[in-house]
Amino acid sequence: MSTTPTPFAPTPFILKERFTRIDCPLPGYEGLWVEVRMNLSNGELQELREALSDLDEQASEISEHHLVLAEDIDEQRNALPENDRKGRRALLREGRENQRAYRLALQPIGVLRRNLVAPHIRSWNLYEPATDGGDPIPIPPPCQDPASINELAPNVILWLVNAVITAYTGGEGFGDGSGRSGTAPEPTQTQNSGGPQILEPSSPSRTRSRKSSGRKAST
């Protein structure tokens, strides 16, 4: 009596998201850590890099445009007679308007950049300071609220972007002193300076811009 062999059924493998914790090396932000996804697929990483590169090119074009306008305003001011106060005031207003327009033009790019990396940042230790003797209030991580990234200064946001891009190295790919740390112990509050702050662990464990702005979280 012949029997039909049972077909081989391979065990399914489902890729699970893996995260690594990376410490911020920037001055004033020592103690800040983030947990970012470290196993983005090659396709996901390539799409993310290309999208960020496109945004960098747009920001560079905006910067160059407003830099040319600023230089033109400077040249006009230098050509004015010293006693032409009215003309100088008009050019000063024009220069301020150019700066304002520059910042406004960059805002949508900042939002797009933020939204690209936010889903891959699972956790961090950024808190609002305690008020009226209460407990510090955790600021939602970017994966829950991308706008929370705005609590950080521009240079820290750029660090976050790089952290996501290089997280596949487990945090070891940074040349600026950032790295991987262990499990998070219970946080303890640093001094209250009236703004978002870092809660430190209880035990150790391309674009050229003429002007920049942003609110830096208190530490």
C-alpha positions in Angstrom: 0.0 0.0 0.0 1.5 3.3 -1.2 1.4 6.4 0.9 1.6 10.0 -0.2 4.4 11.9 1.5 3.3 14.8 3.7 4.3 18.1 2.0 7.1 20.0 3.7 5.7 23.0 5.5 8.4 25.6 6.3 8.2 27.4 9.6 7.1 30.9 8.9 9.5 33.7 9.9 8.1 37.1 10.7 10.5 39.9 11.1 9.9 41.8 14.3 10.9 45.4 14.9 14.1 45.7 16.9 15.1 48.9 18.8 18.4 50.3 20.1 18.9 53.0 22.7 21.2 55.8 21.6 22.6 58.6 23.9 22.7 62.1 22.7 26.3 63.5 22.7 25.4 67.2 22.1 26.4 69.8 24.6 23.5 70.6 26.9 21.7 67.4 26.1 23.9 64.9 27.9 21.6 62.4 29.5 19.0 62.5 26.7 18.5 59.1 25.1 16.1 57.8 22.4 15.1 54.3 21.4 15.0 54.0 17.6 14.2 51.1 15.3 17.4 49.5 14.2 16.2 46.9 11.6 14.6 48.9 8.9 14.8 46.9 5.7 17.2 48.0 2.9 14.2 49.2 0.9 12.8 51.3 3.8 16.2 52.8 4.6 16.8 53.7 0.9 13.4 55.3 0.7 14.0 57.3 3.9 17.4 58.4 2.7 16.1 59.5 -0.7 13.2 61.4 0.9 15.5 63.2 3.4 18.0 64.0 0.6 15.2 65.6 -1.5 14.2 67.7 1.5 17.9 68.7 2.0 18.1 69.9 -1.6 14.9 71.9 -1.2 16.2 73.5 2.0 19.5 74.3 0.2 17.7 76.0 -2.7 15.6 78.1 -0.2 18.7 79.1 1.7 20.6 80.1 -1.4 17.6 82.1 -2.7 17.3 84.1 0.5 21.1 84.4 0.9 21.2 86.1 -2.5 18.4 88.5 -1.5 20.2 89.3 1.8 23.4 90.1 -0.1 21.6 92.3 -2.5 20.0 94.2 0.4 23.5 94.6 2.0 24.8 96.0 -1.3 22.0 98.5 -1.6 22.6 99.6 2.0 26.3 100.0 1.4 25.6 102.2 -1.6 23.4 104.6 0.3 24.7 107.9 1.6 25.4 107.9 5.4 22.7 110.5 6.0 19.9 108.6 4.1 18.2 107.3 7.2 14.9 106.7 5.5 16.5 104.5 2.8 18.4 102.6 5.5 15.3 102.0 7.6 13.5 100.7 4.5 16.3 98.3 3.7 16.4 97.2 7.3 12.7 96.3 7.1 13.3 94.5 3.9 16.1 92.5 5.4 13.9 91.5 8.4 11.1 90.5 6.0 13.6 88.4 4.1 14.6 86.6 7.3 11.0 86.0 8.2 10.2 84.7 4.8 13.2 82.4 5.0 12.1 80.9 8.2 8.6 80.4 7.0 9.8 78.7 3.8 11.8 76.2 5.8 9.0 75.3 8.2 7.1 72.8 5.9 10.4 71.1 5.2 11.0 70.7 8.9 7.6 69.2 9.4 8.1 66.7 6.5 11.6 65.7 7.9 10.1 65.3 11.4 7.3 63.1 10.1 9.6 60.9 8.2 11.7 59.8 11.2 9.1 60.1 14.0 7.5 56.6 13.4 10.9 55.0 14.1 11.5 56.7 17.5 9.7 54.6 20.0 10.8 56.1 23.3 12.8 58.8 25.0 13.4 60.4 28.4 12.2 63.9 27.7 9.8 65.4 30.3 8.0 68.6 31.1 9.3 70.0 34.4 7.3 69.4 37.5 4.9 72.2 38.5 3.5 73.0 42.0 5.5 70.2 43.5 4.0 67.5 41.3 5.7 64.9 39.2 7.5 65.6 35.9 5.2 65.1 32.9 6.5 62.8 30.1 6.5 64.3 26.6 5.0 61.7 24.2 7.6 60.1 22.1 7.7 61.0 18.4 6.0 57.8 17.3 3.0 58.9 19.2 3.2 62.6 18.5 5.6 63.7 15.8 5.1 67.4 16.9 6.8 66.6 20.2 10.1 66.8 18.2 9.6 70.5 18.1 10.5 70.6 21.8 14.1 70.2 20.8 16.6 72.6 19.2 17.3 72.3 15.4 20.7 70.6 16.0 19.2 68.0 18.2 16.5 67.3 15.6 19.2 66.7 13.0 20.9 64.3 15.5 17.6 62.4 15.8 17.4 62.1 12.0 21.0 60.7 11.9 20.2 58.4 14.8 17.4 56.8 12.8 19.5 56.6 9.6 22.4 54.9 11.4 20.5 52.9 14.0 21.2 49.6 12.1 24.7 49.9 13.6 23.3 49.6 17.0 24.4 53.1 17.9 28.1 52.2 17.2 28.2 54.1 13.9 28.4 57.5 15.5 31.8 59.2 15.6 30.6 61.9 18.0 30.6 59.9 21.2 27.0 58.7 21.1 26.4 55.1 21.8 24.2 52.3 23.0 23.2 51.9 26.6 21.4 49.3 28.6 17.9 49.0 30.0 16.4 52.2 31.3 16.5 52.5 35.0 13.9 54.7 36.8 14.5 58.3 35.9 15.3 61.0 38.4 14.5 64.7 37.9 17.2 67.2 37.0 17.0 70.8 38.1 13.8 72.6 37.0 14.6 75.5 34.6 11.1 76.1 33.4 11.0 74.1 30.1 11.1 70.6 28.8 13.9 68.7 30.4 15.9 65.5 30.3 15.4 63.0 33.1 18.6 61.3 33.7 18.9 57.7 34.8 19.2 57.1 38.6 22.3 55.0 38.0 25.0 55.1 35.2 24.3 52.6 32.7 23.7 69.9 3.9 22.3 72.7 4.2 24.0 76.1 4.6 21.7 78.4 6.5 22.3 82.1 7.0 20.0 82.2 9.9 18.6 79.6 12.2 16.1 79.5 15.0 14.5 77.1 17.5 13.7 76.5 21.1 16.1 74.4 23.0 14.8 72.1 25.7 16.0 72.9 29.2 18.3 70.4 30.8 
